[in-house]
Amino acid sequence: MSKKTNIKSDLQGINSLVVNATLEVTNLVEDMHNKIVHPSFLPSTPIQKLVTNIAGFTYKNIRWSTKFIGGGLDKILGKLDPVIGNLKATPESEAIRAALNGVIGDYLEEKENSLKITMQFRHHSKPVKIDSKSLGVTYPNINGKILVMVHGSCMNDIQWTRKEHNHGLMLAKELDKTAMYLNYNSGLHISTNGQKFNELLEKLISHWPVPVEELVIVAHSMGGLVARSAVHYGQKKTWVKHLKKIVFLGTPHHGTPLERTGNYLDITLESIPYTKPFARLAKIRSAGVTDLRYGNIIDEDWENNDRFEFKGDQRQNIPLPKKTDSYSIAASIGKSNATISNKIVGDTLVGVKSALGQHNDTNKDLHFKKKNTWIAYENSHLDLLNNPNVYSKIKEWFV
C-alpha cells in the first residue's frame, strides 16, 4: 500500500497562508449557507432571519478564533465540518466538497475528517451498493456492457453534466450501455486512487448480475491518470480482461507546466463555479495535484521524494495497456488554422502534446495510434465535457 503523506509537516512554516486560506473557506461556506437557508428569490421570514443571525455569529467566531489561534487547519476544519456536512446536498455543496478534497484531500484522509470523499460508484449522486441484488435494483435495465465515467481533479461525478449535456447518459442511451460514475478524493496520490479503483472495479465485475460483455472507460483530466494507474495495478485482475476501450479527455499524461509553477489549482478553481475562493489554498496543494507536475501514476514515482522540491521528471515508463484500445482527445483554445505555436498551446490547463501522450523521449511517448487521437480546437479544458463534436468522436470510437 502507498505510504501516507505527512501533510502536517508540509504545513509548518506557512502559518499565515493557512490563516488566509481558512478565512477564504469560511467566507465561501457562509455565502453558500446563506444562499441555501435564505435564497435571494424568496421573501425573508423571522425564523430565517434568526437562523441567518445565529450563523453569522458562528462564522464571526470562526474568523476570530482563526486569527487568534494563528491557523491550525485541523481545528478550523473541525468547526467547518458540521457546517458543510449539515447543509442540504446540492450540486453547489457537492462541488465545494469536491474542491476541498482536491486541494487538501490527503490531509482530510489522514485526519479521518468526515469531509473526505470515499471512493465509490454513484447513481444520481447517491452511492451504489456493489452486490448483485442492489445493482439489479439500481439499474432495472442492466446489461453486460459497462461504461465507467471517471472525473478529474477537484470535481465529482455530478459535474459530468455541463450545460445540460452528459456524455455518460447519452452514450448509455444511444449505445445501450450501463453507465457507472466514479466519485473519488482527487487530493490523494494518483497511485493511491489507482489502487483503490482497481479493487473497486474487481468487486464490481465479480458482483455484476448478468454476464459481462465489455468494460469501457471515459476519463477526464486527472481521471485518465487514475484509470491508467488502475490498469497497471490490476494487470492480473479479472476486470482488466474485460476492458476493451479507454477514452482520455484532456488527460495530462506527461503532466502540466502549470503545476510546475504552482498555478494549476488557481486556474482550475477559477473555472469552476462556487470554488473560486479555494484558489488561495493552492500553495498547500494536495499530493494528487503535485502528481500532475509530470503525471505520476505509480507509488515509485513519488515515494521517498519531497513533492514540493523542484526536480526533473523521474517517472517510471508505464505504457498504455496492450490489449485495450486507447483513444485520446486534446483541447486547444487556438484555431485549427492558427500558427503551430497557437495550435499546441492547449486548453489553458493541459498542453496538446501531453494530452496526446507525445514526448520527446521515445521511451516515455505513449504511442497512441494516430487514428485514435483528435484535437478539439477553440475549446477549453471543461468544454471537453459538453462539446457535441467531442461526444460524436467518443461515440464513433465506441461503435
C-alpha positions in Angstrom: 0.0 0.0 0.0 1.0 3.6 -0.5 2.8 5.5 2.2 0.8 8.2 3.8 2.0 11.7 3.1 2.7 13.7 6.2 0.8 16.8 5.3 1.1 18.2 8.9 4.9 18.7 8.4 4.2 20.2 4.9 2.0 22.9 6.6 4.7 24.0 9.0 6.2 27.3 8.2 3.3 28.6 6.1 1.1 29.5 9.0 -0.1 32.8 7.6 -1.1 31.2 4.4 -3.2 28.7 6.2 -4.9 31.5 8.2 -5.7 33.5 5.0 -6.9 30.4 3.2 -9.1 29.3 6.1 -10.7 32.7 6.2 -11.5 32.4 2.5 -13.0 29.0 3.0 -15.1 30.4 5.8 -16.3 33.2 3.6 -17.3 30.7 0.9 -19.2 28.4 3.3 -21.0 31.4 4.9 -22.1 32.7 1.5 -23.3 29.2 0.4 -25.1 28.7 3.7 -26.9 32.0 3.3 -28.0 31.1 -0.2 -29.4 27.8 0.9 -31.1 28.9 4.1 -32.3 32.2 2.7 -32.4 32.3 -1.1 -32.4 35.8 -2.6 -35.6 35.0 -4.7 -37.7 34.2 -1.6 -39.2 36.6 1.0 -37.5 36.7 4.4 -39.2 35.2 7.4 -38.5 35.8 11.1 -37.2 32.3 11.5 -34.9 32.6 8.5 -33.6 35.9 9.9 -32.9 34.3 13.3 -31.1 31.4 11.7 -29.0 33.7 9.5 -28.1 35.9 12.5 -27.0 32.8 14.5 -25.0 31.5 11.6 -23.4 34.9 11.1 -22.3 35.0 14.7 -20.8 31.5 14.3 -18.8 32.5 11.2 -17.5 35.6 13.0 -16.4 33.4 15.9 -14.6 31.1 13.4 -12.8 34.1 11.8 -11.8 35.5 15.2 -10.5 32.2 16.6 -8.6 31.5 13.3 -6.7 34.8 13.7 -6.2 34.4 17.4 -5.0 30.8 17.3 -2.9 31.6 14.2 -4.1 28.7 12.0 -4.5 25.1 12.8 -6.2 23.6 9.8 -7.4 20.6 11.7 -9.1 22.9 14.3 -10.8 25.0 11.8 -11.9 22.1 9.6 -13.4 20.6 12.8 -15.6 23.7 13.1 -16.5 23.9 9.4 -17.2 20.1 9.2 -20.7 20.3 10.8 -21.5 23.5 8.9 -20.7 22.0 5.5 -21.8 18.5 6.4 -25.3 19.6 7.6 -26.1 21.7 4.5 -28.6 20.2 2.1 -26.9 18.2 -0.6 -27.0 20.3 -3.8 -24.7 20.4 -6.9 -23.2 23.5 -5.3 -22.4 21.9 -2.0 -21.1 18.8 -3.7 -18.8 21.0 -5.9 -17.4 22.7 -2.8 -16.7 19.4 -1.1 -15.1 18.1 -4.2 -12.9 21.2 -4.5 -11.9 20.9 -0.8 -10.9 17.3 -1.3 -9.0 18.2 -4.5 -7.0 20.9 -2.6 -6.4 19.2 0.8 -8.0 15.7 0.4 -4.9 13.9 1.6 -5.0 15.9 4.8 -8.7 15.1 5.2 -7.9 11.4 4.7 -5.0 11.4 7.2 -7.1 13.1 9.8 -10.1 10.9 9.0 -12.2 14.1 8.6 -15.8 13.4 7.7 -15.5 15.9 4.8 -13.3 13.5 3.0 -14.7 11.7 -0.1 -14.6 7.9 0.0 -14.2 6.3 -3.4 -17.5 4.8 -4.6 -19.7 4.5 -7.6 -22.7 6.7 -7.6 -26.0 6.9 -9.4 -27.9 10.2 -9.4 -25.3 11.4 -6.8 -26.2 8.6 -4.4 -23.8 5.7 -3.5 -24.3 2.4 -5.4 -24.1 -0.8 -3.3 -21.9 -3.3 -5.0 -23.8 -6.6 -4.8 -25.9 -8.4 -7.4 -29.2 -7.6 -5.9 -28.6 -3.9 -5.3 -27.1 -3.4 -8.7 -30.2 -5.0 -10.3 -32.5 -2.7 -8.3 -30.4 0.4 -9.1 -30.2 -0.4 -12.8 -33.5 -2.1 -13.8 -32.3 -2.4 -17.4 -28.8 -3.5 -16.6 -26.9 -5.3 -19.3 -23.4 -6.7 -19.8 -21.9 -3.5 -21.4 -20.4 -1.4 -18.7 -19.4 2.2 -19.2 -17.4 3.8 -16.3 -17.0 7.6 -16.1 -14.0 9.0 -14.2 -14.0 12.7 -13.3 -10.9 15.0 -13.0 -9.2 16.9 -10.2 -11.3 19.0 -7.8 -14.5 17.7 -9.4 -17.1 15.0 -8.9 -19.4 12.6 -10.7 -22.2 15.2 -10.9 -20.1 17.6 -12.9 -20.1 15.3 -15.9 -23.3 17.2 -16.6 -22.4 20.5 -18.1 -24.7 22.8 -20.0 -27.4 20.2 -19.8 -25.2 17.6 -21.5 -23.7 14.4 -20.0 -21.5 12.1 -22.2 -22.2 9.1 -20.0 -26.0 9.4 -20.1 -26.0 9.9 -23.9 -23.6 7.0 -24.5 -25.6 4.7 -22.3 -28.9 5.7 -24.1 -27.6 5.6 -27.7 -25.2 2.6 -27.4 -27.2 0.5 -24.9 -24.6 0.6 -22.1 -24.9 0.7 -18.3 -23.2 3.9 -17.0 -21.3 3.8 -13.7 -20.0 7.1 -12.3 -16.9 7.0 -10.1 -16.6 9.6 -7.3 -13.2 9.9 -5.5 -11.0 12.1 -3.4 -8.8 13.7 -6.0 -6.4 15.1 -3.3 -4.9 11.6 -2.7 -1.9 10.4 -4.7 -3.0 9.3 -8.1 -1.4 5.9 -7.5 -3.4 5.6 -4.2 -6.6 6.2 -6.1 -5.4 3.9 -8.9 -5.1 1.0 -6.4 -8.5 1.8 -4.8 -10.1 2.0 -8.3 -8.5 -1.3 -9.3 -10.0 -3.1 -6.2 -13.4 -1.4 -6.7 -13.6 -2.5 -10.4 -12.7 -6.1 -9.5 -15.5 -6.1 -6.9 -17.9 -4.6 -9.4 -17.2 -7.2 -12.1 -17.4 -10.1 -9.6 -20.9 -8.9 -8.5 -22.3 -7.9 -11.8 -25.7 -9.6 -12.0 -25.5 -10.5 -15.7 -22.6 -11.8 -17.8 -20.1 -9.1 -18.6 -19.7 -8.5 -22.3 -17.4 -5.5 -22.2 -16.0 -2.7 -20.0 -15.1 0.7 -21.4 -13.9 3.8 -19.6 -14.2 7.5 -20.3 -11.9 9.6 -18.2 -11.5 13.4 -18.0 -8.2 15.1 -16.9 -6.7 13.5 -13.8 -9.3 10.7 -14.1 -7.3 9.4 -17.1 -4.2 9.0 -14.9 -6.2 7.3 -12.2 -7.5 4.9 -14.9 -4.0 4.1 -16.2 -2.8 3.6 -12.7 -5.7 1.2 -12.0 -4.8 -0.8 -15.1 -1.2 -1.0 -14.1 -2.1 -2.4 -10.6 -4.8 -4.7 -12.0 -2.8 -6.5 -14.6 -3.7 -9.9 -13.2 -7.3 -9.0 -12.2 -10.4 -10.2 -13.9 -11.7 -6.8 -14.7 -8.8 -5.9 -16.9 -9.6 -8.9 -19.1 -13.0 -7.3 -19.8 -11.5 -3.8 -20.5 -11.9 -3.1 -24.2 -11.5 0.6 -24.6 -10.4 3.8 -22.7 -11.0 7.3 -24.0 -8.9 10.0 -22.3 -10.3 13.6 -22.4 -7.7 16.3 -21.7 -5.6 13.9 -19.6 -2.1 15.3 -18.7 -0.3 12.1 -19.5 3.1 14.0 -19.2 1.9 16.5 -16.6 1.1 20.2 -16.9 3.6 23.1 -16.8 1.1 25.0 -14.6 1.6 22.6 -11.7 5.4 23.1 -12.1 4.7 26.8 -11.4 2.1 26.2 -8.8 -0.7 27.8 -10.9 -2.7 24.7 -11.8 -5.1 25.0 -8.9 -5.5 28.7 -9.4 -6.9 28.3 -12.9 -8.8 25.1 -12.2 -10.7 26.5 -9.3 -11.3 29.8 -11.1 -13.0 27.9 -13.9 -15.5 26.0 -11.7 -18.5 27.9 -10.2 -18.7 28.2 -6.4 -15.0 27.3 -5.9 -13.0 30.4 -6.7 -12.1 31.3 -3.1 -10.4 27.9 -2.8 -7.7 29.2 -5.2 -5.9 30.8 -2.2 -5.3 27.3 -0.9 -3.2 26.4 -3.9 0.2 26.6 -2.3 -0.7 23.9 0.2 -1.9 21.8 -2.6 -2.5 18.1 -2.2 -0.5 15.1 -3.2 -2.9 14.5 -6.1 -2.3 17.9 -7.6 1.5 17.7 -7.2 1.4 14.3 -9.0 0.2 16.3 -12.0 3.6 18.0 -12.4 4.8 15.2 -14.6 1.9 12.7 -14.5 2.9 10.3 -11.7 0.7 7.1 -11.7 2.6 4.6 -9.5 4.0 4.7 -6.0 7.6 4.6 -7.1 7.1 8.0 -8.9 6.7 9.9 -5.7 7.9 7.7 -2.8 11.0 9.0 -0.9 10.7 12.4 -2.6 9.9 15.8 -1.3 6.9 16.6 -3.6 7.4 20.3 -3.2 11.0 20.2 -4.2 11.6 21.1 -7.9 13.1 18.1 -9.7 13.1 16.8 -13.2 10.8 14.1 -14.5 11.7 10.9 -12.6 8.7 8.8 -13.5 8.8 5.1 -14.4 7.8 4.5 -18.0 4.4 2.9 -17.9 3.0 2.2 -21.4 -0.6 2.0 -22.5 -2.4 -1.3 -21.9 -1.5 -3.7 -24.8 -4.9 -5.5 -25.0 -7.0 -2.4 -24.7 -7.8 0.2 -27.4 -6.7 3.6 -26.1 -8.0 6.9 -27.5 -7.1 10.5 -26.6 -8.8 13.8 -27.2 -6.9 17.0 -26.6 -8.4 20.5 -26.5 -6.8 23.7 -27.7 -8.1 27.3 -27.3 -6.4 28.0 -30.6 -7.9 27.7 -34.1 -7.2 24.8 -36.4 -5.7 27.2 -39.0 -3.6 29.0 -36.4 0.2 29.0 -36.2 1.9 25.9 -34.8 2.6 27.7 -31.5 -1.1 28.6 -31.0 -2.2 25.1 -32.0 -0.1 23.4 -29.3 -0.9 25.9 -26.6 -3.5 23.5 -25.2 -6.7 24.1 -23.3 -5.3 26.6 -20.6 -4.6 23.6 -18.3 -3.2 20.8 -20.3 -0.9 21.1 -23.4 -1.8 19.3 -26.6 1.3 17.1 -26.6 0.7 16.0 -23.0 -2.9 15.2 -23.7 -2.0 13.1 -26.7 0.7 11.3 -24.8 3.5 12.7 -27.0 7.0 13.0 -25.5 10.5 13.9 -26.9 11.8 10.8 -25.1 10.6 7.9 -27.2 10.6 5.7 -24.0 8.0 8.0 -22.4 5.9 8.6 -25.5 2.7 6.6 -25.2 2.5 6.0 -28.9 -1.3 6.5 -29.4 -2.3 5.4 -32.9 -2.9 8.5 -35.0 -6.4 7.4 -35.9 -7.1 7.2 -32.1 -6.3 10.8 -31.4 -8.2 14.0 -32.1 -7.9 17.7 -31.2 -10.9 19.8 -30.3 -9.9 23.3 -31.4 -11.3 26.5 -29.9 -12.2 24.6 -26.7 -11.1 24.9 -23.1 -10.4 22.0 -20.6 -14.0 21.9 -19.3 -15.5 22.3 -22.8 -14.4 18.7 -23.4 -17.3 17.7 -21.1 -20.1 19.1 -23.3 -18.8 19.8 -26.8 -21.1 17.9 -29.2 -18.2 17.1 -31.5 -16.3 15.6 -28.7 -19.3 13.4 -27.9 -19.6 12.4 -31.5 -16.0 11.3 -31.7 -16.3 9.2 -28.5 -19.5 7.6 -29.9 -17.7 6.9 -33.2 -14.9 5.1 -31.4 -17.3 3.1 -29.2 -19.5 1.8 -32.0 
